[in-house]
Amino acid sequence: MGNALRIAYGVCCSKPPTTTTTAGDQELGHHGVSTSTVGVSALAQHLYHFEITSQVPGGLTKHVTSSKRAQINWYKKLAKAWRESKPPPKTPEEASRLVIHTLHKHQTPDIEGLLSFYGLPLPHSLVELTAGDAPLLADGLNYELHTLPVDARAVADGDTVTVYVSTSDSRESSRVPQSVQVAAVERNEARAQRNYTKADALHKQITDAGYRVLHIHDEDILARKYRIRLRGIDAPESLMPYGKEAKEELVKIIGGKCLKILIFDEDQYGRSVGDIYCNGIFVQELMLKKGLAWHYTAYDKRPEFKKWEKDARAKRLGLWASSNPEMPWEWRKNRRENR
């Protein structure tokens, strides 16, 4: 039973990998973990142990008003919901939504107390997201990508990310140049012979062609590289106010996750322009609703984008906390003119 439960609760129940906390990643809750993992791994561990021992965390009583018997009832419901969620929650927002949805018939102070115990976002701080696909508003979809897990270091800023797609993907398999296929085979042979100088030279040949060999789950995967520009939004540049926050938010949303990307165009810098989905979340919607991007009206006319930006402005979220934030495209123009 133990192994089955560990699989159901996902990686949260295994020993967490060693990671470097990004700047601004604060510690929350009494567990002392970073905001990117706070409460999620702790809640998963507690649910895992509850299914074995029927015991709830001892310190929870200080945060809620209901009895121990009521708390046991909550954990029964949460354990079932967590097991049945596919995939299980990985971010504080996802975990918070699961708790709120599962315990929606219970007292609000108890729900908020439980969330506070794990350092999870409270209901009023969560952004409501639209169900279903993004508003496309037009034809023009060229193709669809399904990526490998995104390396957080591949997020350049709040609207640009480099992703990789396995060459075993049906769309990619027939497009791999023969020279890349040969280099990948010869690289494996060189590594088996511990000729790492040759292996590194072959890998450079592979990367120069727009591919890379990634080591994922003890397996080497040949993958094609894509630079993606999020369609319809313009986030603050890294050196602008809120540029750092926009990048960190995008890392938080997509880091370590597989993405579905609908590609519509290619921009002047060779980046593929597309709509990004992560675990059913439309990424541009979340960036706009959190006030960490502008609607890029010069290239996108979707009314939903306009509304999401307007709502964030009204709530003074993110960059809209400033009375007159500078537009990224104007900032870039001024930088070019002043060179």
C-alpha positions as a Python dict, from the first residue, in 0.01 Angstrom:
ca = {
    (1, 'M'): (0, 0, 0),
    (2, 'G'): (282, 240, 85),
    (3, 'N'): (436, 240, -264),
    (4, 'A'): (95, 284, -428),
    (5, 'L'): (26, 583, -207),
    (6, 'R'): (364, 737, -280),
    (7, 'I'): (290, 713, -653),
    (8, 'A'): (-55, 868, -600),
    (9, 'Y'): (90, 1162, -409),
    (10, 'G'): (365, 1214, -667),
    (11, 'V'): (711, 1355, -619),
    (12, 'C'): (599, 1558, -319),
    (13, 'C'): (636, 1250, -102),
    (14, 'S'): (990, 1177, -211),
    (15, 'K'): (1300, 1355, -88),
    (16, 'P'): (1296, 1702, -246),
    (17, 'P'): (1578, 1780, -489),
    (18, 'T'): (1841, 2034, -395),
    (19, 'T'): (1752, 2363, -564),
    (20, 'T'): (1873, 2717, -556),
    (21, 'T'): (1613, 2959, -427),
    (22, 'T'): (1558, 3245, -668),
    (23, 'A'): (1590, 3600, -549),
    (24, 'G'): (1275, 3716, -378),
    (25, 'D'): (1164, 3359, -304),
    (26, 'Q'): (1063, 3410, 57),
    (27, 'E'): (1015, 3151, 328),
    (28, 'L'): (655, 3105, 440),
    (29, 'G'): (474, 2899, 701),
    (30, 'H'): (632, 2712, 987),
    (31, 'H'): (780, 2448, 754),
    (32, 'G'): (1060, 2683, 643),
    (33, 'V'): (1051, 2591, 273),
    (34, 'S'): (1050, 2836, -19),
    (35, 'T'): (740, 2988, -174),
    (36, 'S'): (777, 2763, -477),
    (37, 'T'): (718, 2454, -262),
    (38, 'V'): (577, 2582, 66),
    (39, 'G'): (298, 2370, 199),
    (40, 'V'): (261, 2154, -109),
    (41, 'S'): (517, 1890, -12),
    (42, 'A'): (418, 1920, 356),
    (43, 'L'): (49, 1871, 279),
    (44, 'A'): (125, 1575, 52),
    (45, 'Q'): (337, 1415, 325),
    (46, 'H'): (67, 1468, 587),
    (47, 'L'): (-202, 1320, 361),
    (48, 'Y'): (25, 1024, 286),
    (49, 'H'): (80, 960, 657),
    (50, 'F'): (-289, 1018, 737),
    (51, 'E'): (-387, 734, 503),
    (52, 'I'): (-154, 506, 700),
    (53, 'T'): (-205, 630, 1057),
    (54, 'S'): (-537, 827, 1051),
    (55, 'Q'): (-350, 1101, 1242),
    (56, 'V'): (-372, 1471, 1155),
    (57, 'P'): (-84, 1713, 1226),
    (58, 'G'): (-67, 1808, 1594),
    (59, 'G'): (-8, 2178, 1533),
    (60, 'L'): (-315, 2224, 1315),
    (61, 'T'): (-546, 2284, 1614),
    (62, 'K'): (-376, 2619, 1680),
    (63, 'H'): (-487, 2743, 1337),
    (64, 'V'): (-850, 2619, 1320),
    (65, 'T'): (-1157, 2625, 1544),
    (66, 'S'): (-1315, 2287, 1468),
    (67, 'S'): (-1257, 1969, 1666),
    (68, 'K'): (-1003, 1696, 1601),
    (69, 'R'): (-1286, 1476, 1473),
    (70, 'A'): (-1375, 1741, 1215),
    (71, 'Q'): (-1010, 1769, 1113),
    (72, 'I'): (-996, 1393, 1053),
    (73, 'N'): (-1300, 1430, 826),
    (74, 'W'): (-1122, 1704, 629),
    (75, 'Y'): (-813, 1492, 577),
    (76, 'K'): (-1022, 1196, 458),
    (77, 'K'): (-1177, 1417, 192),
    (78, 'L'): (-847, 1582, 99),
    (79, 'A'): (-661, 1250, 75),
    (80, 'K'): (-926, 1116, -164),
    (81, 'A'): (-926, 1434, -373),
    (82, 'W'): (-546, 1442, -390),
    (83, 'R'): (-531, 1077, -498),
    (84, 'E'): (-790, 1132, -770),
    (85, 'S'): (-636, 1452, -909),
    (86, 'K'): (-440, 1393, -1228),
    (87, 'P'): (-181, 1530, -1210),
    (88, 'P'): (-162, 1601, -836),
    (89, 'P'): (-107, 1964, -730),
    (90, 'K'): (248, 2089, -776),
    (91, 'T'): (220, 2461, -701),
    (92, 'P'): (83, 2644, -396),
    (93, 'E'): (-203, 2780, -609),
    (94, 'E'): (-301, 2433, -733),
    (95, 'A'): (-290, 2289, -381),
    (96, 'S'): (-491, 2582, -244),
    (97, 'R'): (-759, 2540, -510),
    (98, 'L'): (-789, 2170, -431),
    (99, 'V'): (-835, 2243, -58),
    (100, 'I'): (-1091, 2517, -121),
    (101, 'H'): (-1289, 2306, -370),
    (102, 'T'): (-1283, 1994, -152),
    (103, 'L'): (-1379, 2171, 171),
    (104, 'H'): (-1611, 2436, 24),
    (105, 'K'): (-1901, 2330, 250),
    (106, 'H'): (-1698, 2381, 567),
    (107, 'Q'): (-1646, 2700, 768),
    (108, 'T'): (-1439, 2970, 598),
    (109, 'P'): (-1220, 3032, 908),
    (110, 'D'): (-1129, 2663, 915),
    (111, 'I'): (-1040, 2657, 545),
    (112, 'E'): (-829, 2971, 580),
    (113, 'G'): (-668, 2835, 895),
    (114, 'L'): (-575, 2511, 717),
    (115, 'L'): (-429, 2706, 423),
    (116, 'S'): (-235, 2932, 660),
    (117, 'F'): (-98, 2629, 844),
    (118, 'Y'): (66, 2518, 517),
    (119, 'G'): (151, 2868, 397),
    (120, 'L'): (-80, 2825, 97),
    (121, 'P'): (-254, 3117, -77),
    (122, 'L'): (-582, 3229, 81),
    (123, 'P'): (-900, 3238, -132),
    (124, 'H'): (-900, 3616, -185),
    (125, 'S'): (-546, 3608, -329),
    (126, 'L'): (-616, 3348, -597),
    (127, 'V'): (-673, 3456, -957),
    (128, 'E'): (-986, 3309, -1113),
    (129, 'L'): (-905, 3142, -1443),
    (130, 'T'): (-1125, 3077, -1743),
    (131, 'A'): (-1212, 2713, -1810),
    (132, 'G'): (-1131, 2565, -2150),
    (133, 'D'): (-906, 2673, -2433),
    (134, 'A'): (-779, 3023, -2493),
    (135, 'P'): (-980, 3253, -2717),
    (136, 'L'): (-819, 3208, -3058),
    (137, 'L'): (-1022, 3472, -3240),
    (138, 'A'): (-882, 3371, -3574),
    (139, 'D'): (-753, 3105, -3804),
    (140, 'G'): (-381, 3075, -3848),
    (141, 'L'): (-281, 2788, -3619),
    (142, 'N'): (26, 2637, -3781),
    (143, 'Y'): (112, 2347, -3553),
    (144, 'E'): (108, 2221, -3194),
    (145, 'L'): (403, 2136, -2972),
    (146, 'H'): (417, 1906, -2668),
    (147, 'T'): (733, 1982, -2476),
    (148, 'L'): (962, 1804, -2236),
    (149, 'P'): (978, 1950, -1881),
    (150, 'V'): (1086, 2314, -1893),
    (151, 'D'): (1417, 2409, -1733),
    (152, 'A'): (1355, 2716, -1516),
    (153, 'R'): (1685, 2860, -1644),
    (154, 'A'): (1539, 2860, -1996),
    (155, 'V'): (1288, 3133, -1904),
    (156, 'A'): (1445, 3451, -2042),
    (157, 'D'): (1183, 3695, -1913),
    (158, 'G'): (809, 3721, -1859),
    (159, 'D'): (714, 3645, -2220),
    (160, 'T'): (997, 3434, -2367),
    (161, 'V'): (1107, 3077, -2296),
    (162, 'T'): (1320, 2811, -2465),
    (163, 'V'): (1161, 2466, -2479),
    (164, 'Y'): (1255, 2126, -2614),
    (165, 'V'): (1043, 1868, -2794),
    (166, 'S'): (1147, 1502, -2810),
    (167, 'T'): (1235, 1376, -3157),
    (168, 'S'): (1019, 1072, -3082),
    (169, 'D'): (721, 1308, -3118),
    (170, 'S'): (524, 1224, -3433),
    (171, 'R'): (574, 1570, -3582),
    (172, 'E'): (946, 1582, -3507),
    (173, 'S'): (1055, 1228, -3589),
    (174, 'S'): (1055, 1277, -3966),
    (175, 'R'): (1226, 1617, -3947),
    (176, 'V'): (1553, 1526, -3776),
    (177, 'P'): (1849, 1582, -4014),
    (178, 'Q'): (2046, 1268, -4084),
    (179, 'S'): (2364, 1440, -3967),
    (180, 'V'): (2205, 1497, -3625),
    (181, 'Q'): (2086, 1136, -3602),
    (182, 'V'): (2435, 1009, -3685),
    (183, 'A'): (2599, 1248, -3437),
    (184, 'A'): (2362, 1135, -3160),
    (185, 'V'): (2447, 768, -3220),
    (186, 'E'): (2820, 836, -3237),
    (187, 'R'): (2800, 1047, -2920),
    (188, 'N'): (2641, 758, -2730),
    (189, 'E'): (2917, 527, -2853),
    (190, 'A'): (3187, 778, -2754),
    (191, 'R'): (3041, 812, -2406),
    (192, 'A'): (3023, 434, -2369),
    (193, 'Q'): (3395, 427, -2451),
    (194, 'R'): (3455, 718, -2209),
    (195, 'N'): (3586, 931, -2492),
    (196, 'Y'): (3425, 1243, -2349),
    (197, 'T'): (3624, 1485, -2565),
    (198, 'K'): (3475, 1329, -2878),
    (199, 'A'): (3131, 1309, -2715),
    (200, 'D'): (3138, 1679, -2628),
    (201, 'A'): (3243, 1771, -2985),
    (202, 'L'): (2955, 1566, -3123),
    (203, 'H'): (2712, 1727, -2882),
    (204, 'K'): (2825, 2071, -3000),
    (205, 'Q'): (2751, 1956, -3354),
    (206, 'I'): (2403, 1855, -3238),
    (207, 'T'): (2336, 2184, -3055),
    (208, 'D'): (2464, 2392, -3349),
    (209, 'A'): (2193, 2223, -3558),
    (210, 'G'): (1921, 2330, -3314),
    (211, 'Y'): (1897, 2007, -3115),
    (212, 'R'): (2018, 1885, -2779),
    (213, 'V'): (2058, 1560, -2588),
    (214, 'L'): (1876, 1592, -2254),
    (215, 'H'): (1918, 1352, -1964),
    (216, 'I'): (1570, 1301, -1813),
    (217, 'H'): (1471, 1021, -1573),
    (218, 'D'): (1797, 832, -1637),
    (219, 'E'): (1741, 843, -2013),
    (220, 'D'): (1914, 1041, -2288),
    (221, 'I'): (1657, 1209, -2512),
    (222, 'L'): (1736, 1378, -2842),
    (223, 'A'): (1519, 1690, -2858),
    (224, 'R'): (1463, 1987, -3087),
    (225, 'K'): (1499, 2338, -2950),
    (226, 'Y'): (1227, 2604, -2987),
    (227, 'R'): (1239, 2963, -2866),
    (228, 'I'): (885, 3067, -2778),
    (229, 'R'): (738, 3417, -2759),
    (230, 'L'): (408, 3421, -2569),
    (231, 'R'): (142, 3538, -2812),
    (232, 'G'): (-53, 3854, -2737),
    (233, 'I'): (129, 3982, -2429),
    (234, 'D'): (432, 4200, -2361),
    (235, 'A'): (592, 4162, -2019),
    (236, 'P'): (826, 4420, -1866),
    (237, 'E'): (1186, 4378, -1980),
    (238, 'S'): (1430, 4242, -1721),
    (239, 'L'): (1574, 4587, -1642),
    (240, 'M'): (1231, 4749, -1610),
    (241, 'P'): (1026, 4774, -1291),
    (242, 'Y'): (843, 4443, -1241),
    (243, 'G'): (1064, 4273, -1502),
    (244, 'K'): (1211, 4048, -1234),
    (245, 'E'): (868, 3969, -1089),
    (246, 'A'): (727, 3884, -1433),
    (247, 'K'): (1011, 3641, -1503),
    (248, 'E'): (979, 3478, -1161),
    (249, 'E'): (604, 3435, -1210),
    (250, 'L'): (654, 3264, -1547),
    (251, 'V'): (917, 3036, -1391),
    (252, 'K'): (671, 2955, -1113),
    (253, 'I'): (397, 2865, -1363),
    (254, 'I'): (593, 2654, -1613),
    (255, 'G'): (923, 2554, -1449),
    (256, 'G'): (968, 2177, -1448),
    (257, 'K'): (642, 2117, -1634),
    (258, 'C'): (549, 1987, -1978),
    (259, 'L'): (364, 2235, -2197),
    (260, 'K'): (118, 2234, -2485),
    (261, 'I'): (197, 2521, -2722),
    (262, 'L'): (-15, 2630, -3018),
    (263, 'I'): (213, 2800, -3271),
    (264, 'F'): (70, 3070, -3497),
    (265, 'D'): (364, 3267, -3633),
    (266, 'E'): (734, 3347, -3619),
    (267, 'D'): (862, 3689, -3515),
    (268, 'Q'): (1151, 3894, -3653),
    (269, 'Y'): (1393, 3731, -3408),
    (270, 'G'): (1312, 3377, -3522),
    (271, 'R'): (1101, 3296, -3217),
    (272, 'S'): (785, 3087, -3254),
    (273, 'V'): (483, 3288, -3140),
    (274, 'G'): (222, 3083, -2959),
    (275, 'D'): (-37, 3026, -2688),
    (276, 'I'): (96, 2823, -2395),
    (277, 'Y'): (-98, 2582, -2175),
    (278, 'C'): (39, 2430, -1855),
    (279, 'N'): (-168, 2164, -1675),
    (280, 'G'): (-482, 2313, -1830),
    (281, 'I'): (-390, 2672, -1735),
    (282, 'F'): (-370, 2931, -2013),
    (283, 'V'): (-43, 3101, -1925),
    (284, 'Q'): (-105, 3439, -2092),
    (285, 'E'): (-433, 3472, -1903),
    (286, 'L'): (-258, 3423, -1570),
    (287, 'M'): (18, 3671, -1653),
    (288, 'L'): (-237, 3937, -1754),
    (289, 'K'): (-465, 3876, -1455),
    (290, 'K'): (-171, 3905, -1215),
    (291, 'G'): (-73, 4239, -1367),
    (292, 'L'): (263, 4114, -1492),
    (293, 'A'): (215, 4178, -1863),
    (294, 'W'): (49, 4419, -2103),
    (295, 'H'): (-196, 4318, -2374),
    (296, 'Y'): (17, 4356, -2687),
    (297, 'T'): (-254, 4526, -2893),
    (298, 'A'): (-26, 4598, -3188),
    (299, 'Y'): (-23, 4224, -3262),
    (300, 'D'): (-328, 4084, -3083),
    (301, 'K'): (-691, 4199, -3079),
    (302, 'R'): (-852, 3939, -2853),
    (303, 'P'): (-1113, 4116, -2637),
    (304, 'E'): (-1056, 3874, -2350),
    (305, 'F'): (-694, 3991, -2324),
    (306, 'K'): (-813, 4350, -2312),
    (307, 'K'): (-1057, 4265, -2032),
    (308, 'W'): (-800, 4071, -1828),
    (309, 'E'): (-558, 4363, -1845),
    (310, 'K'): (-835, 4610, -1757),
    (311, 'D'): (-936, 4404, -1451),
    (312, 'A'): (-574, 4389, -1327),
    (313, 'R'): (-543, 4766, -1375),
    (314, 'A'): (-860, 4826, -1174),
    (315, 'K'): (-727, 4611, -888),
    (316, 'R'): (-380, 4775, -914),
    (317, 'L'): (-213, 4436, -934),
    (318, 'G'): (152, 4387, -1027),
    (319, 'L'): (290, 4662, -1248),
    (320, 'W'): (-43, 4848, -1224),
    (321, 'A'): (46, 4941, -866),
    (322, 'S'): (245, 5217, -1038),
    (323, 'S'): (41, 5519, -1142),
    (324, 'N'): (196, 5539, -1489),
    (325, 'P'): (401, 5229, -1577),
    (326, 'E'): (616, 5251, -1888),
    (327, 'M'): (511, 5036, -2181),
    (328, 'P'): (775, 4775, -2273),
    (329, 'W'): (763, 4860, -2644),
    (330, 'E'): (821, 5229, -2565),
    (331, 'W'): (1105, 5137, -2329),
    (332, 'R'): (1272, 4930, -2603),
    (333, 'K'): (1225, 5210, -2856),
    (334, 'N'): (1387, 5463, -2621),
    (335, 'R'): (1678, 5230, -2555),
    (336, 'R'): (1743, 5191, -2930),
    (337, 'E'): (1726, 5567, -2990),
    (338, 'N'): (1968, 5642, -2704),
    (339, 'R'): (2239, 5401, -2815),
}
